[in-house]
């Protein structure tokens, strides 16, 4: 009966992603601290202002919105918005981080991370568990972009500068661990300016290879000099975007996904009260993106759970990769996956348990589909079973089938050449990297 249930649940039809598309993002500090603690400089009642913000989110149909300071008026914001996918609040002051996401796209692997360093030198930054969030957003089938939302330490006292630089460094280090080989978008309230050299904002460029959309689109790719006068925006609605705000949008593509900034905007004029007053003391930042997929590399959806260590073979693939030998290890669950390429390059993920089985591919043969089944073990979702099929009809399987399975098929003319996912002593999460054959 279990096998029949598994086969019934099997997603045998693989839907491939579009080759290109567009989306926009918005970063907005919604000034949701209780009015008794901080008025944030905006006029009007905070409940009314928050309701208008939520209505405008829905009206302008932004694809992905990161909000900061979404504390004590969270319910009002959400009841006035209509985005399909939204994070659950972590609580008001002093329990929550104030970070939330509203999106037209679904995501996996959502995580909240608290700052390791905070400072109360000039602001009450240690009052709440501020930090950043991470999520792997699916803009299409098999098209994942890692999104980060952050709210860094405020103020300009030496303690603030030290804490803020540590905050941004913490995000940069997290990207190096959890977004290896991935397309990345970081946007939120950095509380930093490029003209303040102590802030450490350039770490995203120097360490992670991210591009600041404002610098690229408005400043012609030239970063403001550290120590230069601040490029402060005027009060109210800025006449243009030729002034620097602390709300940043930074991005990079990867070997599969090309990301292009097609427009940077301050959307302050879209968020005004009935008497044309601003609703928050931050200028909402919108960036429009175009994306396209590589003609030679693609990735599948990810199956399993967000446990273990993230890995990606994308950065290590040779030119024109082709699979030569596929090896699986499994028993009660899927222990490991391995591929050796015709170039001699080899990729192994997972542990050494279970029984090993191998399949040697003939010249011109490619791995064209893979079935993964997952379940729960020791409280974590893991991959229990894998079966791969080649263009010649040969199959290789390991592990134990469960009632939750999916089959992922390579695009026409492509084959599986390596993997992305998370592992430990077994396979926790797994996806396939396809290459043109």
N, C-alpha and C positions, 0 to 999 in steps of 0.2 A: 504493500500500500504506500509505503514511503517513496519508493521509486516512481510509482504512478503519480503521486502528488508532486514530486519534483519535476517530472516531465510535463505535467499540466502547468506548473508555474514557470517553466522555461520560456524565456523570451527568445524564441528562435529567429525572429525577424530583426535584423540589425538595421537601425536607421542611421544613415551617415549625415554628418554635419554639412551645413552649407559651406561653400568655399570662402565666403567673405560676408561681412555684415558691418553694422554700425551700432553704437550705443553711446549714451552720455552718462556722466556722473556728476553728483552735486555733493559738496562738503559744506555743512552749515552748523555752526554753534548756535543752538536754539535758545540759549539763555534761560535754561530751566532750573536754575537755583531758586530756592524759595525767596520771594521778594524781601522778606525780613532779613535775609542774609546778604543778598546782593541784587541790586536793581539792574546791573549790567549796562546801565546808561540808556536803555531804551525807554520811551514813554509808553503810557497806557498800561492796562491791566494784563498781567502775564497770562492768565487763563485765556483771555480774548486773543491776545497776540499769538499764543500757541495754536489756538483753533484756526486762525488765519493761515499760519505756517502749514498746518496739516492739509488744509483745503488747497493751498497753492502747490504742495507736493503732488496732490492728485491732479490738479488742473494742468500742470505742465508735464506730467507723466514722465518724470525723470526715470531712467532705467535703474540706476543704483544710487541711493542716497546714504551717506554717512552723516550721522548727527552726533554732536558732542553736547555736554551739559543737559542731556535729556533726563532730568531728575524727577522733580515733583509734579510735572505737568504731562507726564508720559501718556496717561490714559486719554487726555484731551487731544494730544498730537495724533494718536493712533485712530481714535474714533472719527477724526476728520479726514483721514487718509484712506486710500483704497489699494495700496500696493499689495500684490498677492503674497509676497514673502517678506516677513518682518521678524527681527530678533525679539525674544522675550526680554523685558526689562530686568536688569540686575538689582533694581531697587532705587529708591530716592536717597537723598542725603540722610545719613552718612554711609549707607550700605552699598549703593551702586556706583558704577564707574561713569554713568552718564553717556556711555557709548552704545549706539544702536544703529541698525541698518534696515532700510526699507528698499525693496528690490522687485523688479519685474522678472529676475532670474532666480532660480533655486541655487542652493549651495550645499556643500558638505564640509565636514571637519571644522565646524565653528568652535573657536576657542577664545576665552578671555584671559588676558595676562596682566597682572598688576606690576606697576613700576617697582623695580628693586630699590630705587632711590627717589626720595621726594624732599621738598624743602618748604618750610613755612616762613622763609626769610621775609617775604613781602606779601605773599598771598597764602590762603589756607589750603595749600595743595595736598597736605597730608590728611585733610578732613575726610576725604572719600578715597576709595581704592582706585584712583585713576590709573590708566595704563593704555593698553591697545587691544584690539581684537583681530583675529585672523579667520578667514573663511576662504574656501576654494569655490569660486563662483563658476557655474556652468552657463556660459553665454550661448552654447549650442551643444549638441551631442558630441562628447569627447573633446570639447573646447573649454579648457579650464584656465582661469586666471586667478591668481592668489591676490585677494583684497585685504588690505590692512587699514584699520581705522584707529586713530590715536588722538590723545589729548595730553600734551606735554606740560611740564611744570611752567607756571607763569612767573612774571616778575623779572627784574633786571639786577637784583642784588647779587653779589658773588655766589651766595648759596643757591640762588635760583639758576644762575648760569651753569653751575656745576651739575645740578640735578637735571636740568634740561638736556645738557650734552650727554649725560648718562642715559636719559630716557631714549634719545634718538639712537645712541649706540646700541641700546638693548634691542630696539627694533631691527637695526641693521644686522646684528648678530643672529637674530631669530630668522631673518630672511636667508642668511647664509646656511642655516641648518634645515629649515622647513620648506624653503622654496628653491632648492637646488634645481637648476635647469628649467625653472618655470617662468612664465610671464607673470609680472607683478604690477599691482597698482597700490600705492600708498597715498592715502589722502585723509586729511583731518586737520585739527588745530594743533600745529606744532609749537605755537607761541614763540616762534623764532623768526628772525630776519637775516638775510644774507649779509646785511651791513653790520650785523653784530657777530664778530668773528668767534666769540666764545661759545656761541650757541651750538656749533658743530653740525649745522644743517647739511653741509656738503658731504657728510659721511655717506649719504644715500647715493651720491654720484661716485665718490672715490672707492667705496667698498662694494656697493651693490650694482653699479652700472645703471642707475636710474636717471631719467631725464626729468627735470622740472618743467611742467607744461607752460607755466607763466614765463619762465626764462626763455624757453624755446620760441613761444608764439609772440610774446609782447616785447621781450628785450633782445630779440635777434640772436639768442644763444649765448649772450654775454651776461655772466653772473655779476650782480652789483659787488663792488669791492668791499671787503671787510674793513670797517673803520670809516667808511664814507657816510655822509648824512643819510638818515633813514628816508626812504621814499614813501612818506606817509600819505595815505588817501585822505581827501577832505571829508568832513562830516556829511552825513546824508548819502545821497546817491552819487557815486563817482562818475564823472563825465566820460571816463574811459578806464582801461585796465593798466595804464602806465603808472602804477603805484603799487608798492609791495604790501601785502597783508600777511598775517601769520598763518593763514589757512592755505595749505599747499596741496598740490596734486602732482605726484611723481610716478613714473611708469617705466617699464621695459617690456619688450617682447621676448621671444625665445626662438629656438630652432624651428618650431612648428607654427607659432602665431606671430605674425607681424602686426604691431600696434602703431597707428599713426594718429598724432594729435591734429585734429582738423578745426579746432577752434577753442579759445580760452575766453571766459566771460566772468565778470562780476554781475550776479543776478539780483543785486540789491533792489532794483526797480520792480522786480516781480513780487517782492515781499514787503508790502507797505500796508499800513492801517488805513481805515476809511478817511482819515485826515492826512494821508500821505506821509505819515511818520514811519521810520524804520522799526522793524519788529525785534531786532537784536542789534548788539553793538558790533557784530561781525558782518562783513560782506560775504554773502553766499557765493561760493566759487563753483562754476560749471565748466566742464571740459567735455568736448565731443570727440569721440574716437571712431576711427575706421579700423577694422581688423581683417586680415586675410590669412589663409592657410598656405603653408609651404606646398610646392608642387611635388616634393619628393619625400616629405615626412608628415605623418599624422599620428594622433594618439586616440585611444579608445576611452570609454567611460571607465571609472574606477569602481571596483567592487570590493566589499569587505568593510573593515572598520578602521577608524583613525588611531591605531595603536602602533607601537614599535617605532622604528627610525625611518624617516623619509629617505627615499633614494630615487634617482633618475639616471638612466643610461644615456640620455640625450647628449650630454656634453662629451661623452666618450666614444660616440659612434664614428667609425671611419666613413669615408666617402662611399656612396653606393653600397650600403651594407646588404648582405644576403646571408640567411641562416644556413648553417651546415649541419649542426647537431643540436637537438633539443633534449634536455634531460629534466625529469621531474622526480621529486622524492615525496613519498606520502605513505600514510597508513590510516589512522583514524582521522587525520586531517592532512592538509597539504603542507608539507614541510619546507620545500624549496622548489625554485624554478631556475633553470640555467639554459643559456644559449651560447653556442660557439659559432662564430661567423666564418665565412670562407676566407676572410683576411687573417684569421687566427685569433682575433679579439674574442674574449670570453666574458660573459656576465653571469654571476651567480648571486642569488638572493634567497634569504631564509636560513634554515638550520641544517643540521646533518642527520636528523632523525628519519625514520621511515625507510622504505625500500626504494632504491633508485632504479628508474627505467629510462631508456634512451631510444631515440629515433634518429637515424642518419638520413639526411635528405639527399636525393639524387640531384645531379646537375639540372638546373631549371625548375626544381620543385620548391615551392614556397609554403609557409604556414599561413593558411588563409582564414582560419577562424579558431576561436577558443571559447570554451564554456567554463564558467566559474560558478561554484556553489559555495554558499557561506552559511555560518551558524554561530552560536555563542558557546564559548568555552572559557571557564574561569571568569565569567562576567564580561568578556570582551568578544566583539564580533571578529571572526577570522575567516579566511578562506579554507574550506574543508576539502575542496575537490577542484581538479582542473582536467579538462580534456581538450586537446588540440587536433585539428584536422588539416591536412596538407592539400595542395592542389592536385595531388595524385590519388587522393582518397585515403591516405594512410592516417591512422589516429594514434595518439599516445595519451594515457590518462593515469592519474594517481590521486590517492585520497579517498574520501567517502562522500558520496552524493547526499545532499540535503534537500529540503523542500523549497529552498530559495536559490534559484539559479538564473543565470543570464548567458546568452550566447552573443559574442561580439565578432562581427565579420569584417575583415579588412576591406577597404574600398577596392574597387576593380583595379587590377594591376599592381596592388600593394601586397606585402606580406609582413608577418610579425618578425621583427628582428631583435627586439629587446623589451625592457619593461620599465615601468614606473610604479611606485607604491610605497608601502611601509612594511617593515619586517623586523623580526627578532629571531627567536629560535624556530618560528614558523612563519607562514605568510599571513599577514594581517590584512593588508589592502593591496590590490593588484590591478594594474592596467597594462595595455599593450602599446608598444611603439611600432608603427607600421612604416615601412620604407618602400619606395617605388622599386619594382623588380624588373 
